[in-house]
Amino acid sequence: MERRTFLKVGAGTAGAMLVPVFGNAIAADELLNPMAAAAKKALADVALNAATKAGASYCDVRIGRYLNQFIITRDLNVENISNTESSGVGVRVVANGAYGFASTNNMTPDGVAEAARQAVAIAKANAKLQTEPVRLAPVKGVGEVAWATPVKKDWRLVPVKEKAEMLIAANKAGMDAGASFMTASLFQINQQKYFASTDGSYIDQDIHRLWAPITATAVDKASGKFRSRAGLGAPVSMGYEYFDARPEHKVQAAGGVTTLYTGSYDIVEDARLSGKQAREKLGAKSVEPGKYDLVLSPEHLFLTIHENVGHPTELDRVLGYEANYAGTSFATLDKWETRKFKYGHERVNFVADKTTPGSLGYVAYDDEGVKTKKWDIIRNGVLVNYQATRDQAHIIGEKESHGCSYADSWSTIQFQRMPNVSLEPGKARLTPDEMIKDVKKGVYILGRGSYSIDQQRYNFQFGGTLFYEIKNGKITGPLEDVAYQSNTQEFWNACSAICDERDWRMGGSFFDGKGQPSQVSAVSHGSSTTRFNGINVINTARKIG
């Protein structure tokens, strides 16, 4: 099947710019009819048999159908609606101790068998140059199983008109509240992934993800100065019910600064606050550089966790096998082997998992057919483990994979990708307001901003979306031009308090890049509001020297 684009425009989206991507348009309702599991099994068996006959000692087959819908609005107009479908088969083998991979969009028995034979031929060629054979941790076959993201409202059944109206309503709320310009987008993804292997697994998974980023920009026409406030909503793995914001999901941030949601998202309310706060930022005081105690909300801290805990504990980066995008890692094997390396304060505990409902990494099985699970990365401040796949597990003495292998398409080979990596909440009852009460000189930060981090994930600088000055235990007003600098070990050892589970929630990255050729994955990171003492804050608007 060729990569194709379908277009479906509701009555309220007339005048939208539609950009066809590949091939022919197809009827939107066809996308609701998945390929039958029996047909996928028959196709997979053809590939498994062909690979085995050609000399493969192991083979796995991934039959994928990837559906995407993107809606982009600006102010009161729809700018773009894009609907894409991509289907095909990827075959990975081990032959003569080496990997081989081939893919095809010719989803016929002959086409799939040819891809399998090609994968084996590539593996045998690779084996001539390989010095050590691939060692796969054992996986017990599970037979025929099916799993799907728990969904109450399938986004594919919601009219485009209704979605566009929601985004435009958000833009209007933001502009009415003070924004000069608003953008609101909706990214919707459905991955229909079928995995089969010579281990005896036939796993059918139906995965759904959503993200609705918004940005408000306020302009001072007299000076030409402008400021923006990005939305605080998190990307999630769930259905369209995410936008049915319910009172029980409301969380009040420190000092009544803004209203947050966990488990659902009130995009119109967030847009209204975005417009108001973007306008307020125009008059915010510029920060004085110096040492501050930082109080970081989960909507901000997820990105810091992603960059200085998630990436440096990817085992392929630790080993130097991978350096694209995020570099290698300072958290080398010698630090792990001692079980004494103080990554952070003893109150700091990080777990990796792909089992938390609603998280972007939430699946039942990874792309090697491994049952997903939860495991410690940092316990009581000490580095205790990494993120490993089947071919890496033996390197760190593990008997099984951690279940964190992923490929972003049927046409790309699976490899180690970050699971959800999250900071556990504090054990003592503590709210953000209570945390702030004994902060004499501090900054409260919400939302993600620009950042910079070195190639070993050690020295870094992070900005944010909203900044508030804390003086003598109270939030006194907004700040601007804030960024903080530290190194990973000093930063997490400066962690002085973590709010309890009532404040815990997840942020995430929808398009996390890795590898070459590059692939993207989606991953969440959870935390409660967390305090760090004595962190260096710089003023990003002031010239150096």
N, C-alpha and C positions, 0 to 999 in steps of 0.2 A: 504494500500500500504506500502510495506517495504521501509525503507531508502535505497537508491541505489546510485550507482556510475556509471556515464557514462564517457567514455574516447574518446576523439577525438583529434588526433594528426596530425598537418599539416606536409607537406613535409619538412619544414625547422626545425622540432623539433626532428628529428631522434636522438636516443641516450638519449633522456630525461628520467629521472627516473619517472615512473608513479606509484603512490601508491593508489591501490584500497582501499576504506574505508569500505563500507558495501555492501553485497548482490551482485546482478547481474548487469553487464553492460547493458546499453540500448542505442539505437540510439540517437545521439545528436539532430536530427531534431524533435524527439518526444517532446522535451522540449519547442518547439514553439507552441504547441497545448494545450492551457489551457482548463480546465474543463468548460463546458458550464454553464453560470450563472443560467439557468433554473434548471440544475441538482443540482447545489449547493443550490439553494433555496429549492428544494424538500427535499434534505438531511437535511438542517437546520430545516425545518418544522417538520420533524420526531423527531429531538432532542427536539425542543421547546414543541411539544405536549407530548412527553414522560415525560419530566421534570415536566410539569404542572400537568399531571395526577398523578404523583408520589408525588405531594405536594409542588412543588416549587412556591413561590410567584413571582419570577423573574428568567429569564434564558437568557443567551447569548451564542451564538455558533460561534466559529471561525474555518472556513475551510481554511487551509493554504497549499500552495505549495511553497517551498523555494528552489531556484536554486542558486548555487554558482560555480564560476570558479576562481581558483587561479593559477597564473603563476609566477614562481620564477626563476630568472636568476642570474648567477654569472659570472662576466667577459664576455666572449664571448660564454657561454654555457647556455642552458636551464637545470635547475636542477629538476624542478618539475612542473607537470601540474595536477591539481586535479579538477574534476567536480563532484558535488554532487547534488542530489535531495532528498527532504524530503517532504512527504505529509501526512496529517492526520487532525483530528478534535479534538478541545478542547471545553468542555462544562463547563460553570460556572453558578452556581445557587445560589439563596438565598432561604433557607427553614427554617422555625422556627426562622428567624432572624439571621441566620448564613450562611457563605459561604460554598460551596462545589465545588470541581473541579475534573474532570476526563477527560482523553483523550484517543484516540484510533487511530490506523492506519488501522483499519478494516472499510473502508469507504463504508459499506453497510447499508441499513436501519436498519437491526437488530443490527449491530455493534454500530451504532451511538445511537440508542435507549437505548441499554444497558449501554453505557457510561453516558447518561443523567440520567438514574435511579441510577447509581453508584454515580454520583455527588450529587444527592438529598440525598442518604443514608449517604454520608459523611457529608453533611450539617447538617442533623438531629443529627448525632453523635456529631458534633462540638457544636451544640446548647446547649447540656447538660452541657457544661463547660463554655459557653460564658456568661458574666455578662451584656453586653449591646448589643442590636440588631444592625445589620448593617443598616445604614441610607444612602440610595442612593439619591443624588441630582437628581431632575427630568430631564429627557431627552425626548424631543418630537420625536417620530418616524418620519423618513424621507421617508419611503417607499423604493422603489427600485432605487438606485443611483449607478453610477460608476464614478471612478476617476483614473487617471494614471499620473505618473511622466511625465512631458513634455520631450519627447525624440525625437531627430532627427535621431540618429543612434543607433539602438539596438545592444548592445554589443554581444548578442547571434548570430547575423548575421555576425559579423566580424570574418574572419578566424583566428584560433589560430596562424597560421603561421605569419600573418600580425602583430598580437599583440606581438609575441615573437621577431620578427624582430625589432619592435619599442623599446622594452626593451634592446635588445642587442646593437642597435644603440646608445642608451643612455649610456650604459656601455662603449662602445668604445670611445664615446666623452669624458667621464670622465677620462678614462685611458690615452687618448691622451693629456689631459690637465694637467696631473700630478698625478692622482690616481694610487696607486699600485694595489688596488683591488676595484671592483665595484659590488654592488648588485642592482637589480631593480626588483620590483614585481608588479603584477597587481591583485587586488582583485575586483571581480565583483559580484554583488548580485542582485537577482530579487526575491521580495517577492510578491506572489499572495495571497492576503488576503481577505477573504469573511467573513463579520460580519452580524449576524442576532440576533435579540433580541425580547423579548415579548413586548418591547416598540413599535414595528412596524417598525423597520429598517431592510433593506436588502442592505448592502453596499459592493460593489465590488471594491477593490483597487489593482492597479498594480504598484509596487514601485521598482525603480532602483537606485542603488548606485555604485560608483566607487572610488577606491583609488589606487594610484601608488607610493608607497614609494621607495625612492632610498637612497643609502648610498655610499659615496666615502671614501676610507681609503688610506692615504699616509703614507709610511714607510721610515724612515731614516735608511738605512741599516747599516751605520757606528755605530750609537748609539743604534739602536733597537727601537728608539722612534717612535710612530705612532700617528696620529690624524685623526679624521673622521669628515665629514660634511654631515649631513642628508639633504634630499631634502626639498624644501620650498613649494612644491605643496600641496594643500588642498584636502581632501576627499570631494566628492560632491554627490548630488542626481540629476543626469542628465544622458544623454546618452553618447555614445562614442565620440560624437562631442566635448567633453571636451578637447580632445587632438588636436583639430584643432585650435591651437593658432593663434590669430588674432592681428594685430598691435594695434587696438583700445583698446585691453585689457591689454596693457603693462603699468606697473607702475614702475617708477624709485624710488628706495629707496634712503634714505638720503646719500649725498656725493657720489652718483654713485656707492655705494658699490656692489649692485647686481641688477639684473632685475627681477621683479616680475610680475605675471599675475593674473588677477581677471576675472572670467567667462570662462577662458580656461587655458590650461597648456601646455607650451612648455617643455616637459620632457627632450628632447635632450639638449636644451640650459641650463636647470637647472643642468643636469648631467655634462655638460662641466664646468660650474661655480663651481660645487661641487668638481670636481677633482682639479681645479686650487686653490680653497680656502682651500681645505684639505692640499695641499702642502704648502700653505702660512702659515697655522697654525703651521707647524713644527718650523718656525722661529719667531713666534709671541712672544711679550714681556709678561712676567707673571705679572699679575695685582698686584698693591700694595694695600693691604687692607685699608679700610677707608670709609668715607661717600662720596657718589657720587650722582649726578643727573642722573637718568636712563631715556633713551629714548628707549621705547620698541615698536617694530614693531608688527603689527597684527599677523604675523606668529609665534611670540613668545607669545604674551599676551593672546592668546586664551586659553592656558593651565592654566595660572595663574587665568584667569576668571573661567574656569571650576572648579578648585579646591577650590578657596576661595570665589566664589559667587554662582556658579551653585550648588555644593553639599550642602553648608550650608543653602540654601533656599529651599531644598526639605523638604516638610512638614513632611514626615514620619521620617526623621532624626531629625528634630526639636522636634518632640514629643517623640523621643526615641524608636519608633517602629522598626526602622532600624538602624543597626550599622555596617553591613558588609562592607568590603573594605574601605569605606571612613569615618567610625565613625558616630558620631551624629552631633550636631551643636551648636556653641556658639550663633547663632542668634535666641534665644529662644522667646517664645510667649510674655513674658513681655516686650521685646524690641520692638516688633511689635505693641503691644497694645497702647503704649504711642504716637506713630507716631512722636517721637522725637529722636529716636536712630540714631546718625550720623554714618552710615556705611561708608560714604566717604565724600569728599568735595562736595559742592553744585553743582559743574559742572558735577558730576558723576551721570549718569542716566542709569539704566539697565532695559531692557525689556526682557520678555520671550515670545517666539512665536514658532509656528510650521507652519508658513505660508510663509516664505521667499523662493522664488524659488531658487533652487540650493543647499539649505541647507540640511544637513543630516536629520533634523527633519521634513522636508517638507512632509506633508500628508494633506488630506482633513478632515479625521475623525480619532480619536484615537481608541484604541482597546476596548473602552467601547461604541463606536458609537457616541461620542461627537464631534461636529463640532469644528475644531481647530481654534485658535484665537491668539491674541497678547495682553499682559497685562504688567503693570508696576510691577517690583520687587523693584527697588530703584529709587526714584524720588527726584531730587535736593539733593542727598546724603542721604536721609532718607529711611530706610527700610519700605516699605508700603505693601508688599504682599509676598506670597510664591508660591510654585507649588503644586496644589491640584487636586486630582481625585474625582470621584463621592462620595465615602464613606468618604472623608476627608473634603469636602467643608463646611459642617455645622460647623465644629470646628472653622473655622475662619470667620464665618458669611457670607459666600458666598452662593448665591442661585443656582449656577450652577458650574459644574466642569470646570477646566481650560483646559481640553482636553489633558492631558499628561499621559495617561495610555498606557502601551506598554508591549507586551510579545515577546520574541525573537523566539518563535516557537509555532506551534499548540499544542505542548505537554507541554507547560509551562503556568502557570497562569499569567494574566496581573496584573501589579501593577504600582505604581507611578515611572515614569522615567523622567529624565531631558529633558525639551524642549530646543530649542536653547535659550541660555541666552547671550545677547549681550550688549556691551557698545555703547551708542549712540554717533555719531560723534560730534565734537565741533561745535558750532554755528558760530563762527568767522572764516573767511578764513585763513587757516594756513597750510603750507606744512611741511613735515619733515625737510627740509633744513632750513626753517625759524624758526622752533622750536629749532634747534640746535644752532642758531646764538648767543644766549645769555647764553649758557651753558659754564661755565668756567672750571668745572671739572666734567666729566661725562663718561658714558659708553653707547654705542648704542648696543642693543642686538636683534638678529634675530634668529628665529627657536626655536624649543622646545629642552629641555635637561632633565637631571635628576632632580628630585625634592623630597622634603620631607615636610610633613605637619602633624600637630598633629590630634588627633582623634575628636577634636571639630572644625577643619578647621580654626584654628586661627593662631598659630605660624607656620612659614613656611620658606623654603629655596628653591630657584629655580636657575637652571643653564640655558643653552641655547646652540645654535649651533654655532653662529658667534658673536664675541665681538669686538668692535672697541672703541678705546680711543677717547674721545672728550676733546680738550683743547682750551680754549678761542674761542669757537664758531666754531671750525673746527674739522673734523675727521682726526686724525693724523696717525693712523695705527692700525693693529690688536692686540688684546689682547688674552690671554689664562688664564685658571684656574679661571674663574669668576663664582661666585654665589652670589646672594643677599638674605638677611635675613630681615624679618619684621614680623609684625602680620597684620592680614587682615584689621582691623580698621585703624591702623596707616598708612598702605600702601595706602589705597584708599583716606584717608584724605590728603595724601601727593601729590595727583594728581594735578599738576600745569598747565597742558595744554593738549588739545586733538585736533589733526588735524581734518580738516573738512571732509565732506562726499566724496570728491574726492579720499581720501586715504583709505576709509573704505572697508574692505574685511573680509572674514571669514576663520578661520581655523577650525579644528575639530578632534574629536576622533571617530575612526571607531569601536573600541571594548571597550566600557566603561562598566566595570563590576559592578554588584550590586546584592544583594540578596544571599540567600542560600536555596536551590541549586542556584548556580550562573547563571545569565543571562547577556548577553551583548546587548548594544544598540549603535546606532550611533547618534552623536549630534554635531552641529556646534556652534561656538561662533564668533561673529563679533566685530571688533573695528577698529578705525583708530590708527595711531601711537600716543602714549601717553607718557607724561613726568611725572616723579615722582621725587620730590626733597628730597635730604638728606637721601638716603637709604643706609643701611649698606652693604658693599660689602666685601666678604672674598676671600682669595686665597685658592682654593681647593687642591692645590699641597703641601701646607706647613703643617708640622706637628704641632699639638697643644701641648703646654707644653714643 
